[in-house]
């Protein structure tokens, strides 16, 4: 479908409104689905004479089992807490998210929360909005930067709607998702957020998420004590992030089927729910009770520890849901416990303990998400009490600083970083950090562990390679064996099995891991070969020469682009502009070579995007259906003429 001939700012504004409306509707549907899922689970196992109260502890088990089926067989993106999946799509795929994620992104978290899983609503809602924004960008074949902007708009609409916080929603889309405060980002994100909140409130009504009684500081000393809270909250944010990583690694490290991990995790969460029912689900009810002063004393500390453990286990065992709301819950409990302590020391000088609880909400999230503006504003919009601005921003800013000084990754990016996916902010991107492993990998020629050393050596000779990937008889990845190891073993006993050799267990790369991480692993493990695996099976291999070849192609492309652009500017004296044109299947240029295109002199073909690859156009390069041509053309009517010549596009 050709892109409507609208000016780009107007087109983006229209699409931002549409994304915002769908984001608001998605939040409504998701809220209703949680209610239906909860009702369904409690109809299945109602507390009664036939079903004792402790059977309710089975509900999280059932929920995690169902979510495990969805994430294993239908949409793996729904596993986890939503926002990392959005960031991964921005970093690796230009904002492209599979449409099915929109459906399963509602279903899986609704099941998790409805069964009592300790996660939040906001991550899935952000993913739903982002998936729709991505779908629009792909439908209209927008440039990646516009598709990515719509992804941010969708996340902004979802967050704004679920928290009834239009300003914080827009900031979330900019600060957390896109990492940009540019005006071109600000307007669409805030428009989408406002529309999302409006749609949601029109259907379900407008209510403060966490109403609090009027609270205020009693003396300037309260601000100083709030600064200490910020420092402690920054440290607690580190505990939260590291806990998420630890429990995900713990459950992933168990070589059990997903259903066994779900049973263990569900029983732990269900057991915690029997002792502390307030830790199950999203937790806004207990948060309101704390804000109203109805929960005090040792129970607060118990809820802090219980909620932390329940959230970490739910996510680690494969649950689907957000970690934003749990961070607010934990921050409220943490801040209130702290406030009770300091208020007990200076009861007539310091503010009410609940003031510190409200500030703790923003501080813990500001630290763990590294988003102080979003954190500060969302707390004020949730509570409706703007007199707390000074203390909230003080705590959030210091928590952000302490966490950022000690941790390089946020709760949203830590797992991505460990996979070699680094979420960079701003324009400084190293070439290898935007090239996925799948763009440079070669088909594997593995050796079975049951094969002999002689057979493995023969394969190496045929391939002229320095190493082979070792697999078990079922095709599972075992490790890498290098040439010196094979030669030494062949001299001793050519009939020995490869499985008996001291091959190296090199951590494999994922197809979407970047080549910068591959370079680092080559240095750390001193290996001639890196396996690329998908769901435990080897789908490709990388050698240092493969990585350098991809780097050379990228660098050559950049140099070629610069040379052509400079030449065009010198000839015309105009600044020119880049245009992205897609070739539909019926385009007359499909099947022709670059030399046969007959492109007007007012345009230069800079590159060809074909699937995951970027090609340097040569005279004999043949154009294919669905190719995306990057053109550098003179502005104005000549640009329109070039688009018409090529056959439409955007």
Secondary structure, DSSP 8 states (H G I E B T S, - for coil): ----S--HHHHHHHHHHHHHHHHHHHHHHHHHHHHHHHHHHHHHT-SSSSS-GGGGGGHHHHHHHHHHHHHHHT-GGGSB-SHHHHHHHHHHSTT---THHHHHHHHHHHHHHHTT---BSHHHHHHHHHHHHHHHHHHTT--HHHHHHHHHHHHHHHHHHHHT-HHHHHHHIIIIII----HHHHHHHHHHHHHHHHHHHHHH----SS-------SSTHHHHHHHHHHHHHHHHHHHHHHHHHHHHHHHHHS-S-HHHHHHHHHHHHHHHHHH-GGGSSS-HHHHHHHHTT-S-THHHHHHHHHHHHHHHHHHHTT-B-BSHHHHHHHHHHHHHHHHHHHHHHSTTTS--HHHHHHHHHHHHHHHHHT-HHHHHHHHHHHH--GGGHHHHHHHHHHHHHHHHHH-SS-TTTHHHHHTT-----SS---GGGGSBGGGT-B----EETTSBHHHHHHHHHHHT-SEEEEE-TTSBEEEEEEHHHHHHHHHHHTTSBGGGS--B----B-TTSBHHHHHHHHHHHT-S-EEEEETTEEEEEE-HHHHHHHHHHHHHHHHHHHHHHHHHHHHH-S--EEEEEE--TT-TTTT-BGGGS---TTEEEEEEEETTEEE---TT-B--TT-EEEEEE-STHHHHHHHHHHT---
